[in-house]
Amino acid sequence: MVGLYGMFELPALAIINRVANAGLAPVIVTAIVAADASTVRTLVAGRGRPVVAQLPLARVQMVPSASTRIVRARVLLIGRDVLSLTWILAPRRGTTEVDLAAQFESRGLAVRLALLLGGRRWLARRLDAMLRQVATRVLRTAEDLDDTTSSAPGVPRAPAV
């Protein structure tokens, strides 16, 4: 009889855990950026116009990290922590793999329902757009697209777009 009870206990605990934690898993998106990790880190959270600080209607507060491969930010709305963003930078040969994870701070029922009813897809699209913006800014910096003049003689100048 003990063997039969144990056979149902583990699946029952797994189901209870899934129901209790429904909608609370972080949303993670990944991209490969054609730049070194320090350049990506500077664009994400450094001086100038950091990508993290461009979230509408929210105040972003950078969180110090002991690692140079991790950038953390807290997103505050009306003075309360709403979202935690973690950028994980994995350097490769000439590129950087960027994992961007977002975790909601609230465990309330309304947040869970919103996430289960399409909020996770909405947030994943927003995070993906942030990663595309980083990749675009890195490309523009690397190719210096703002300066379209050519220093080589005999090479026609590229038209301004």
C-alpha positions in Angstrom: 0.0 0.0 0.0 2.9 2.4 0.7 4.2 1.9 -2.9 0.9 2.8 -4.4 0.7 6.0 -2.2 4.2 7.0 -3.2 3.3 6.5 -6.9 0.6 9.2 -6.7 2.3 11.6 -4.2 5.0 12.9 -6.5 2.7 13.7 -9.4 0.2 15.3 -7.0 2.9 17.5 -5.5 4.1 18.5 -9.0 0.6 19.5 -10.0 0.1 21.5 -6.8 3.4 23.3 -7.4 2.5 24.2 -11.0 -0.9 25.6 -9.8 0.6 27.5 -6.9 3.3 29.1 -9.1 1.3 29.6 -12.3 2.4 32.7 -14.1 5.4 33.5 -11.9 8.2 32.1 -14.1 10.5 34.7 -15.6 10.1 35.7 -19.2 13.5 35.2 -21.0 14.5 36.2 -24.5 17.9 35.7 -26.1 19.8 37.3 -28.9 23.3 37.3 -30.4 24.8 40.8 -30.6 27.8 41.6 -32.9 29.9 43.3 -30.2 32.0 42.6 -27.2 30.4 42.3 -23.8 31.7 45.7 -22.5 30.1 47.5 -25.4 26.8 45.8 -24.9 27.0 46.5 -21.1 27.6 50.2 -21.9 24.7 50.4 -24.2 22.4 48.6 -21.8 23.2 50.5 -18.6 26.1 52.9 -19.2 26.3 56.6 -19.7 24.5 58.3 -22.5 21.1 56.9 -23.5 20.9 53.4 -21.9 18.3 51.1 -23.3 17.0 50.1 -19.9 16.0 53.7 -19.1 13.8 54.0 -22.1 10.8 52.2 -20.7 7.7 54.3 -20.9 5.8 55.5 -17.7 8.4 53.8 -15.4 11.4 54.8 -13.5 14.4 52.5 -13.9 16.9 52.1 -11.1 20.2 50.2 -11.9 21.3 47.7 -9.3 25.0 47.3 -8.7 26.4 43.9 -9.6 29.7 42.2 -8.6 30.0 40.6 -12.1 30.7 42.5 -15.3 28.6 39.9 -17.2 25.4 40.7 -15.3 23.4 44.0 -15.5 20.4 44.3 -13.2 17.7 46.9 -13.1 14.6 47.5 -11.1 11.6 49.0 -12.8 9.5 51.1 -10.5 6.0 52.4 -11.2 4.4 54.9 -8.7 7.3 54.2 -6.3 6.8 50.4 -6.1 8.9 47.7 -7.5 7.1 46.2 -10.5 9.6 44.3 -12.5 13.2 43.0 -12.2 15.3 42.9 -15.4 18.5 40.9 -15.6 20.8 41.1 -18.6 23.2 38.1 -18.7 26.1 38.8 -21.1 28.1 35.7 -22.4 31.0 36.8 -24.6 32.0 34.8 -27.6 34.4 35.4 -30.5 33.5 38.8 -31.7 29.9 38.5 -30.5 28.0 38.5 -27.2 25.0 36.3 -26.4 22.5 38.4 -24.4 19.9 36.7 -22.2 17.3 39.2 -20.9 15.1 37.9 -18.1 12.1 39.8 -16.6 10.5 38.8 -13.4 7.5 40.4 -11.9 7.8 41.4 -8.3 4.1 41.0 -7.4 2.7 37.6 -6.7 -0.9 38.8 -6.7 -3.7 37.0 -8.4 -4.3 39.9 -10.9 -0.7 39.8 -12.1 -0.9 36.0 -12.5 -4.1 36.2 -14.5 -2.7 39.0 -16.7 0.4 36.9 -17.4 -1.5 33.8 -18.2 -3.9 35.7 -20.5 -1.3 37.0 -22.9 0.8 39.2 -20.7 3.8 36.9 -21.1 3.7 37.2 -24.9 3.3 41.0 -24.6 6.3 41.2 -22.3 8.4 38.8 -24.5 7.7 41.1 -27.5 8.8 44.2 -25.5 12.0 42.4 -24.3 12.7 41.2 -27.8 12.3 44.8 -29.1 14.8 46.0 -26.4 17.3 43.4 -27.6 16.8 44.4 -31.3 17.4 48.0 -30.2 20.7 47.1 -28.6 21.7 45.1 -31.7 20.8 48.1 -34.0 22.7 50.6 -31.8 25.7 48.3 -31.8 25.6 48.0 -35.6 25.3 51.7 -36.0 28.2 52.3 -33.7 30.4 49.7 -35.4 29.7 50.9 -38.9 29.5 54.6 -38.0 26.4 55.0 -40.0 25.9 58.6 -39.0 29.1 59.5 -40.8 28.6 58.6 -44.5 31.7 60.3 -45.9 34.3 58.1 -47.5 38.0 58.8 -47.1 39.1 56.6 -50.0 39.7 58.5 -53.3 37.6 57.5 -56.3 34.9 55.9 -54.1 31.5 57.5 -54.6 29.9 58.8 -51.5 26.9 56.8 -50.1 23.6 58.7 -50.4 22.1 59.9 -47.1 19.1 57.9 -46.1 
